[in-house]
Amino acid sequence: MKNVAAIILAAGLGTRMKSSIPKVLHKVHSRPMLELVLNALRKAGIKNKLLVISPETRSVKKAFPYLKVALQPRPLGSGDALRHTKKYFSRFKGDIIVICGDTPLINAERIKSLLAKHRKSRSSCTILTVDTDDPSGYGRIIKDDSGEVLKIVEEKDLPDYERNIKEINVGLYCFNKKDLFEHLKKIKINPKKKEYYLTDIVELLKASKKKVSSVLSDNSDEALGINSKNDLAKANDIMRKKTISKFMEQGVIVTDPDSTFIDTSAKIGKDTVIHRNTIIESGVSIGSFCEIGPFARIRPGTRIDDNAEIGNFVELVRTKIGRGTKAKHMSYLGDAHIGKGVNVGAGTITANFDGKNKNKTVIGDRAFIGVGAILIAPVRIGKGATVGAGSVVTRNKHVPAGKTVVGVPARLLKK
């Protein structure tokens, strides 16, 4: 997108989070909330981005080293934060999106619609607003009788007669660059909070006969700013439900959406059934006509082919499961490559970690692994081989194709 840049505000201390972790690094749906904001900007086509941090949030820069950064030396509010970005836009001509790093539910389409309205109306400032039944904690949008925005008033400064206003400020703005920096210097410090409120710029622009527009969102979830652990939990639940709904629309059967977690990056084929209390983490690929769970955990790096069954209390990580393979009860399979049509008995464990390295277990097609077997990696179980119940196959003691091993340690069973 041409002639547009974005400033992401991430200098806030987030004191209500009661955490030593910077607020924008707390995870929403397994990703730092700042990453979700950056993804929305990227999908909206905005490449020129500047992140504002404080000395207390320098670890944000370490987490996102590729971003340009402006430093706000003292916590003097969002208006002051933007003043420290002026030098980065000395040669820039165009519009600037200002977005809070703690609003992870704003999506790319909303950003694009805001910019489109801003340019069509030739406004100096366009703000995103939303109507909500519970406006507590948010700045209110004050309009005249014709619906024109007059100002934004933060909740602590609201007179009683304006507290019932339901239209709130989301924290997403689009500014004409010249008007933004000309009016930032006019903002005065708030006597109650001892901060420079960015929201005061709306009233200053109006006083200068500049045009201020607004876009009313139809989704109140977008307004959710993360200021506490309760807000974080609410955002996680919103994202979880949205993601599960997307998979069900694509043909996945989720038997109990309220107890299931599926990461947005997962890939799941049609007619696969995900049972209750199942967790499917990032980067997982699951084929069609599979059954997963209940109480299964599928961790990153796992690929499950069609018609496989992964049952209750089974954990997989960095593991390939072949077509038609079954691991139905209480097993841990890590760093394993398991072929087609394999039966993995209840309680099977691949002992993949030797204290220094993660080692691989390979199980050939149609092998049969008995109940309670322990496979100490690195080890290979040949095609059609059988590992007896309770057996321990020690490292590098590979089982030949078609053979049977039993015992502790496992030995070839003679006919």
N, C-alpha and C positions, 0 to 999 in steps of 0.2 A: 504494500500500500504506500502510495507516494505522499510526501510532504506531511507525514504524521510520525510523531514520536510518543513514547510513553515514559512517564515517571512513576515508579513504584515506591510507595512510602513504607519503609520497613525499619524506621529508627525508634519506634515506640518500645518502651520497656516491658509492656504487658504485665504490669504488677499484679493484676487480678488473676493471672494464670498461676501465681504462686509456684514459679518454676525458674530454674537457672538456665533453661533452654530458651533462646529467643523465640518470641511468639510465632513468627512466621515459619519456624522450622518444626513446629509441632505438626504431626501427620494427620491428614484427613484422607481416609480411604487408602492408607498405606503410603501416602506421598506427602512430603512437606507442603503445607498450604501455599507457600510461595511458588512452588513448582506448578501447582494448579493455576495460579494467577498467570504465570509466565506462559503456560500452555494456551490459555485463553487468548492472550495477546498474540502469540505466534499464529494460532489458527485464524485470528482476525487479520493477519497479514502485516503486523507491526514488527519490524525488525530493529528499529532504533529504540533501545530501552536503556533507562538509567535507574539504578537502584539507590535509594537514600537510606543510609544506615547511621548508627551512632557508635561511639567508642564501646558501648556495652553490647552492641550487636555485631561486632566484627566477625564473629564466627559464621554469620550469614554469608559474608564474602567468601570464606573458605568453602562453604557448601556449594556456592555458585561462582566459581572463580572466573568464568567467562563473561560475567556481567560488568559493565561500567558502573562505577560506584562514586557517589557523592557523600561526603561525611557531614553530618550535623553534629557539631561539637557538644552542644548542650540541649537537653530535652525541653525545647521552648515551643512545641506545637507544630502542627502541620504547615501553617503559614510560614514559619521560620524555616522548616525543612526545605520548602520549595525555593526560598531565597538562596540557599546554598547550591542550587542547581543552575543558576542563571549563566554562569561562565561556560557551562557545557553546551549551551545553545546559542552562543554568540553568532554563529554563522547559519544557524537553522532558520528557515522560513517555512511556516506552516502551522499546523495544529498540534497541540500536546494533550494527550490523554493522561489524566492523573488518576491513579487507582491505588487503593489501600492494599497492602500485602496480606492483610488478614481477612479478605473477602473472597474465599476460595470457590464460592458457588456461582460467581458471575461467569457467563459463558461468552464465547466468541461472537455469537450472533447478536448479543445485546451490545457488545462494544461496537460492532459494525453499524447497528441501527442508531446508536447514539451519535457516532461520527457523521452518518448520513444526514440525520436531522440537523446537526450543528452546521454542516456546510450548506444544506438547502436553505436554512433560515438565515444564513449569514450572521450567526450570533457570535458574540464575544465569549460567551460561556454557555454550555449546555450541560445540565445535570441529570443524572438518573434518579428517579424517585419511585416509591412504591406505596400503596395503601396497605395498612396492616391493622389488625384488630388490637394488637398490643404494641403501641409505639414507644413504650418506656425504654429509655436508654439511648434514643436516637434524636438527632436534630430534626426539627419540624420545618416543613416547607410553608412559608407564608406567601399567600397569593392575594391579588386584588379581586374585585368582583368580576372582572373579565377573564380571570384565570392566568394572568401574567404573574410570573414569579417576582416577588419583591425582595425577599431575603430568606436566609436560613438561620434559625435560632436554635442553639444548642439547648439541650433539656435543662441544664442547670440555670440557664438564663431565661427560661420561659415564664411569662406571667401566667397566673392561674387560668385566665380566660383562653389561653392558647394551648393548654395541655391536652385538650381533647382532640386536637388536630391529628388525623390519622395518616396523612401523607408525610413520609419521612425521607430523609436524605440517605441514599445508599452508600455514597462515598466513591462514586465514579463520575468523573468530570471530563469535559472536553473544552479546551481553551484555545482562543487565538493567542499565539505565543507573545506577540507584542503587548496585547492588553493584559495578559497574565502578569508579566514581569513589571509593567508600569504600575499596576495597582497593588501588587504584593507589598511594595514599600510603604503603602498608605495604611496597611493594617496596623491597628494599635493593640497593645497587649491587653488581654482580658484581665480585669482586676480581680476576679475570683480565682481563676486557674493559673494566672501568671504565665499564660501562653498566648501565642499568636494563632488565632483560628483561621484556617483557610476559608471556612464558610463565610467569614465576614466580607470576603471579596465580592460576593454577590451584591450586597447592598452598595458597596463602593462603585461597582460597575454601573448599577442603576443610576446612581447619583451623577455619573459621568455621561448619562444618556446612551449607554451601551446596551445592546440587546442581550437578554438572558433568557434562554429557553429551557425546557425540561422534557424528558421522555418518561412517561409513566409505565413502569413494568407491570405485567400481569402475574408475576411470580414473586411472592413475598419471600421465598427461600433465598433469593439472590441478595436480599438485604442483610442476611445474617453475617455480622462481623464477629470474629472470634475474640472474645475478651475474657473468657473463663473456661475452665475445664468442662463445665456444663454446656457452654456453647460448642465446644469441640466435639462432645459426644453427640449433640444434636446434628451438627454438620456431617459427622460420620454416618449417622443413621440415614440422613437424607440422601447422601451419595450412595450408600449401600442399597437402599430401596430402588433408587433410580437405575443403578447398574443391573440389579436382578431383573427389573422390569424389561430392560433392553434385551437381556438374554432370553427371557420368556417370549418376547415378541419375535425372536429369531428361531424359535422352535425348541428351546431347551425346557424341560419339565423340572420345575423347582417345587418340591412337595410342601415345603414350609418356608416361605420367603423371610418370615420374621426371625428365623434362627440361622439363616445361611449367609455366608460371606463369599462373594466372588469378586476378585480384582478386575478392574476395568480392562487390563491388558490380557486377560485370559482368552483363550479361543476354545469354544465348545460346540460340537456338532449337533445337528438336529436329532430330536427324540432321545437324547441322553437324559437320564433321570438323576437329579441331584437331591438326595434325601436330607432330612433335617439335621441341623447342627454340624454341617460340613463347611470347611474352610478351604477355599481355592485361591492360592496366592498368585503373585505376579509372574508373568511369563509362562504359565501353564497351558498346555495344549491337550484337549480331550476330544476324541473322535465322536462318531455318531453311535447311537444305540448302546451306550455304556450305562452302567449303574454305579453311582458314587455315593458312599455313605450308607447309613447315618454315622455321624461322629467321625468322619474321615478328615484328614488334613493333607492337602496336596500342595506341596511347597515348590518354590521356584526351580526351574530347570527340569520339570517333569513333563513327559509326553506319554499320553495314553491312547492307544489305537482303538479302532472300532470294536464294539461288542465285548469290551473288557468289563470286569466287575471288581470294584474296589470297595470292600465292605466296612463294617463298623470297627472303629478304633484302629484303622490302618493309616500309617503315615508314610508318605513318599517324598523323597527329595532327590533332585538330579537323577531321576530314574526314568528309563524307557520301558513301557509295558506294551507287549505285543498284542496283536489282534486275538480276541477270545480268551485271553489269560484271566485267571481268577485269583484274587487275594482277598478273601472275604472276612477274615477275622483277625484282629489284634496283632498286626505285624508291623515291623519297621523295615522299609526297603530304601536304603540310601546308596547312591552312586552305583546303581545296578542297571544292567541291560538284560531285560527278560524277554525271551522270545515269544512265539505264538503258541496258544493253546496250553500254556503252563498252568499247573495247579500249585498254588502256594498255600501250604497248610497253616492253620491257626497258630499264632505265636512265632512265626518265622522271623528271624533277625539276620540282616546282613551287617556284620560287624565291620564297618567301613573305615573306622578311624583307629590308627595304631599309636596315637599320641603325637605324631608329627605330620602324617600325611593322610589324605582321604584316598582310599584304595577301591578298586572296582571289582564288582561281582558280575559275572556273565553266566546267564542260565539259558541253555539252548531250548529250541522248540520242543514242545510236548513233554518236557521234564516234569517230574512229580516230586515236590518238596513236602516231606511229611510234617506232621504237627510238631511244633517246638524245635524245629531244626535251627542251628546257628551256623551261618556261613561266614568264615573269617577271611576277609579279603586281604590281598587279591586271590581270587579263586574262580575257577571255571567249572560249571556243571554242563556236561555234554548233552546233545540232543537225545531225548527219550530216556535219560538217566533217572534214577530214583534215589532220593536221600531219605533214609528211614526216619521215623518219628523219634525226636529227641537226639538226633545225631549232631555231632559237632565236626564240621568239615574245616580242617585247619588250613592256614594260609599256604598257597601254592600246591596244595594236595588236590590237584584237579581230578574230577570224576569223568572217566571216559564215556563217550556216547553209548547209550543202551545199558550201562552197568548200574549196579545197585550198591550203595554204601550204607553201613549201619554202625552205630556205636560211638563211643567217646574215647579217643578220637575216632572219626569214621574210617572204616576199612572196607575193602571190597568184599561183598558177600559172595562166597563160592557156592556154586550149584550143589 
